[in-house]
């Protein structure tokens, strides 16, 4: 991989930190902790302290990873990424065969002190492996053809298929969206894009009949008409929309949301954390979170533009895509614009594997920003 030579300038190492990036991530973390505390401290909640304290532990671990990666040169990952990718694929295979089953999904490896979800770390592995593979690609303005896409596409489809088998369609779709965004950024020929769109349209009815499980089809039907089964399949969607709408303009106040405090809202500490936010802080609070994410994306785009090499730019684009698609799908599902899928809101939702992976990705972006001043 052809990369420019590097010489450290005389700037103090702390002055090279991108404080905007750190401040925005920290703000979202704090908002997440406030909402998690409210979501898990209702009058009927059980074992609430353990969830809140565990999240603080995950955040401490995440920030430790963030600063370790910041001060390490991101180029060292280039030497290890193929090994890491293969190990992550093997972890997915092991999960499919002997993983821990929770709520009908076989998605975790039980390490006793921690439930590891390989599909979460695979998102970051996929970003790094595609960046490594595409860093020297030069389409000479034409864009990638089918032959160029074959190997990168295979690297995306292997974890996609293994994740679908768990079954975890939401995470599998995230892998496709993240991989597709990176390839689109590198550039794909228009004829190939048209072929992919037509193929997807043809495949959709086949996947509906033979690929999706019954509960997955029910989620789509429920998305279209949640009132068909308000106490069953449509319950989650209806309760989430009630929570979001009842917050109105300014919200009901901290720990005053009836949907979350009285536990009508399902999975309020993970997938529906944004519903808790909307109910308690209303339209104003919801929009402020979106604005914070928008500023975070703006900072990431600036870092990608100023990166010292294409490898750093591709990593930043990939991690930004990871954040965007998770945010887009999560918020879309809680306000009723998308079907309900198990996709958490990054930096806010409770979770170990997701939080550590997200902070690792942000640490890589911080490392890239840290070295944009090295010439």
NORTA-V994554 format. One record per residue. N is the residue number from 1. NEAR is the number of other ideal C-beta (glycine too) atoms within 12 Angstrom. Layout:
BEGIN
n->N near->NEAR
n->N near->NEAR
END
This chain:
BEGIN
n->1 near->20
n->2 near->13
n->3 near->20
n->4 near->17
n->5 near->11
n->6 near->17
n->7 near->11
n->8 near->15
n->9 near->14
n->10 near->11
n->11 near->15
n->12 near->11
n->13 near->16
n->14 near->13
n->15 near->12
n->16 near->23
n->17 near->26
n->18 near->32
n->19 near->17
n->20 near->22
n->21 near->39
n->22 near->26
n->23 near->18
n->24 near->29
n->25 near->39
n->26 near->23
n->27 near->23
n->28 near->39
n->29 near->34
n->30 near->21
n->31 near->33
n->32 near->40
n->33 near->33
n->34 near->27
n->35 near->43
n->36 near->41
n->37 near->30
n->38 near->38
n->39 near->42
n->40 near->34
n->41 near->28
n->42 near->24
n->43 near->13
n->44 near->13
n->45 near->23
n->46 near->12
n->47 near->13
n->48 near->25
n->49 near->15
n->50 near->16
n->51 near->28
n->52 near->25
n->53 near->18
n->54 near->25
n->55 near->37
n->56 near->23
n->57 near->22
n->58 near->33
n->59 near->32
n->60 near->20
n->61 near->24
n->62 near->34
n->63 near->27
n->64 near->19
n->65 near->28
n->66 near->36
n->67 near->24
n->68 near->21
n->69 near->33
n->70 near->32
n->71 near->20
n->72 near->21
n->73 near->24
n->74 near->43
n->75 near->30
n->76 near->18
n->77 near->32
n->78 near->27
n->79 near->14
n->80 near->19
n->81 near->30
n->82 near->18
n->83 near->17
n->84 near->26
n->85 near->32
n->86 near->19
n->87 near->19
n->88 near->38
n->89 near->32
n->90 near->21
n->91 near->31
n->92 near->41
n->93 near->25
n->94 near->23
n->95 near->37
n->96 near->28
n->97 near->16
n->98 near->14
n->99 near->29
n->100 near->24
n->101 near->18
n->102 near->18
n->103 near->17
n->104 near->15
n->105 near->29
n->106 near->29
n->107 near->38
n->108 near->33
n->109 near->31
n->110 near->18
n->111 near->16
n->112 near->9
n->113 near->10
n->114 near->19
n->115 near->25
n->116 near->28
n->117 near->36
n->118 near->39
n->119 near->46
n->120 near->45
n->121 near->37
n->122 near->44
n->123 near->50
n->124 near->43
n->125 near->42
n->126 near->52
n->127 near->51
n->128 near->44
n->129 near->40
n->130 near->42
n->131 near->46
n->132 near->35
n->133 near->34
n->134 near->36
n->135 near->30
n->136 near->17
n->137 near->30
n->138 near->15
n->139 near->20
n->140 near->11
n->141 near->8
n->142 near->16
n->143 near->23
n->144 near->33
n->145 near->22
n->146 near->18
n->147 near->13
n->148 near->23
n->149 near->32
n->150 near->16
n->151 near->20
n->152 near->32
n->153 near->30
n->154 near->19
n->155 near->35
n->156 near->37
n->157 near->22
n->158 near->28
n->159 near->44
n->160 near->32
n->161 near->25
n->162 near->31
n->163 near->40
n->164 near->30
n->165 near->25
n->166 near->37
n->167 near->31
n->168 near->38
n->169 near->33
n->170 near->36
n->171 near->44
n->172 near->37
n->173 near->33
n->174 near->43
n->175 near->46
n->176 near->31
n->177 near->31
n->178 near->46
n->179 near->42
n->180 near->32
n->181 near->31
n->182 near->44
n->183 near->39
n->184 near->27
n->185 near->29
n->186 near->30
n->187 near->22
n->188 near->30
n->189 near->23
n->190 near->15
n->191 near->15
n->192 near->26
n->193 near->21
n->194 near->14
n->195 near->17
n->196 near->23
n->197 near->16
n->198 near->13
n->199 near->16
n->200 near->16
n->201 near->14
n->202 near->13
n->203 near->16
n->204 near->16
n->205 near->13
n->206 near->13
n->207 near->21
n->208 near->19
n->209 near->13
n->210 near->11
n->211 near->20
n->212 near->25
n->213 near->21
n->214 near->15
n->215 near->21
n->216 near->29
n->217 near->21
n->218 near->25
n->219 near->31
n->220 near->26
n->221 near->23
n->222 near->30
n->223 near->29
n->224 near->20
n->225 near->18
n->226 near->28
n->227 near->18
n->228 near->17
n->229 near->18
n->230 near->17
n->231 near->14
n->232 near->17
n->233 near->26
n->234 near->28
n->235 near->26
n->236 near->35
n->237 near->40
n->238 near->30
n->239 near->34
n->240 near->43
n->241 near->31
n->242 near->30
n->243 near->44
n->244 near->38
n->245 near->24
n->246 near->29
n->247 near->35
n->248 near->20
n->249 near->15
n->250 near->19
n->251 near->33
n->252 near->27
n->253 near->19
n->254 near->22
n->255 near->26
n->256 near->22
n->257 near->40
n->258 near->24
n->259 near->36
n->260 near->46
n->261 near->29
n->262 near->21
n->263 near->25
n->264 near->27
n->265 near->41
n->266 near->28
n->267 near->34
n->268 near->43
n->269 near->38
n->270 near->36
n->271 near->38
n->272 near->45
n->273 near->50
n->274 near->49
n->275 near->48
n->276 near->54
n->277 near->48
n->278 near->42
n->279 near->44
n->280 near->39
n->281 near->33
n->282 near->27
n->283 near->22
n->284 near->18
n->285 near->32
n->286 near->35
n->287 near->21
n->288 near->21
n->289 near->36
n->290 near->27
n->291 near->18
n->292 near->30
n->293 near->32
n->294 near->20
n->295 near->21
n->296 near->37
n->297 near->30
n->298 near->18
n->299 near->31
n->300 near->38
n->301 near->25
n->302 near->22
n->303 near->35
n->304 near->32
n->305 near->19
n->306 near->22
n->307 near->34
n->308 near->29
n->309 near->29
n->310 near->28
n->311 near->38
n->312 near->41
n->313 near->32
n->314 near->41
n->315 near->49
n->316 near->46
n->317 near->39
n->318 near->46
n->319 near->49
n->320 near->39
n->321 near->39
n->322 near->47
n->323 near->46
n->324 near->28
n->325 near->35
n->326 near->41
n->327 near->35
n->328 near->29
n->329 near->33
n->330 near->39
n->331 near->34
n->332 near->26
n->333 near->37
n->334 near->47
n->335 near->29
n->336 near->28
n->337 near->18
n->338 near->26
n->339 near->31
n->340 near->39
n->341 near->36
n->342 near->40
n->343 near->41
n->344 near->43
n->345 near->46
n->346 near->47
n->347 near->44
n->348 near->45
n->349 near->42
n->350 near->38
n->351 near->40
n->352 near->31
n->353 near->36
n->354 near->44
n->355 near->43
n->356 near->34
n->357 near->43
n->358 near->43
n->359 near->42
n->360 near->40
n->361 near->46
n->362 near->42
n->363 near->37
n->364 near->48
n->365 near->49
n->366 near->40
n->367 near->38
n->368 near->45
n->369 near->38
n->370 near->36
n->371 near->39
n->372 near->30
n->373 near->23
n->374 near->27
n->375 near->14
END
